C-alpha cells in the first residue's frame, strides 16, 4: 500500500521506532527528517497490523531515493521486504523516475543486489552503522513494454566474452540476450522446462536481426532490457538492448552498444505447429 506521510505517519513511525531506534540504536532526531513529508511511503500489513515500511523520496533529474526500509523481526525472511521494495520500484516507474539510489546497511547489500541494485563507492558510517551507496537504473516506461525484467538483467563482461582485440565478441550478445529472457521467465515463476512440461509450448526464435553501435569491453557492466515491439496471435517481436554506464562530468548515463530484434514463435511441443500465445505470459 502506497500512502502519503500524512496517511502513513503513525504506522510507519511505529515500525521505524521499533527497528531503527529501539533495535539498532539510531537517535530519534536522526530517524525523522525533513524528507518524510515529501516522500511516498509503502506499508505492509498482516491483517490489520502494520509489519513493514519503506519510502521513496523524489530527487532532481528523474532520480529517486529509497530508504527507511524496515520489517518487524517476526516477519523477516518471509518476503515482506521484497514486496515492499518491488512496490516502491514500481511506484518510481509510474512517476517516470529513471534511476534509484539508496544508502544500504552493509549487511543488507545482498538483498538489494537481488533486485538489481549495484554498489557505488566505499563503506561509510551512518548513525553508527556501516553503509554503502547503491544504484538501480530503471528502463523507461512504454505502453507495450510487457514482458520485461522487473529490473534490467546485468552482465559483467569477462575474458571469455571478448575476442582477440579485447572487444565483446558479436556472438556473445546472443547468449547474453538469451540469459536475460530466461531470467524474466524465472522471475515470473516460469522456465523453459516448465513451459514444456506443464503448458506444452516452446518459444523458439524464428528470425533475428542485430545492430552494433559501440564496442563492449572487458569489465563493462551491461544492462540488458527487452521491450515488445509487436504481438500477434502465435508470435511476438521482442527488441533487446545492451547498454553500459558512461560517466560524463558529474552525470551518469546509459549508452546503447548493441541491440537485437527477435521474432519468437509459440509452437506446440507435440505437433511443433504454431500455437496461440497464452495471455498470462504477458501479465506481470
Secondary structure as UniProt FT lines:
FT   STRAND          2..4
FT   HELIX           5..16
FT   HELIX           17..23
FT   HELIX           28..31
FT   TURN            34..35
FT   HELIX           36..38
FT   STRAND          40..46
FT   TURN            47..48
FT   STRAND          49..58
FT   TURN            61..62
FT   STRAND          63..71
FT   HELIX           73..75
FT   TURN            76..79
FT   HELIX           80..94
FT   TURN            95..96
FT   STRAND          99..105
FT   HELIX           106..108
FT   HELIX           109..113
FT   TURN            114..116
FT   STRAND          118..126
FT   TURN            127..128
FT   STRAND          129..137
FT   TURN            143..144
FT   STRAND          153..156
FT   HELIX           159..161
FT   TURN            164..165
FT   STRAND          167..168
FT   HELIX           170..187
FT   TURN            188..189
FT   HELIX           192..199
FT   STRAND          201..212
FT   TURN            218..219
FT   STRAND          221..231
FT   STRAND          235..248
FT   TURN            249..250
FT   STRAND          251..268
FT   TURN            269..271
FT   HELIX           279..282
//
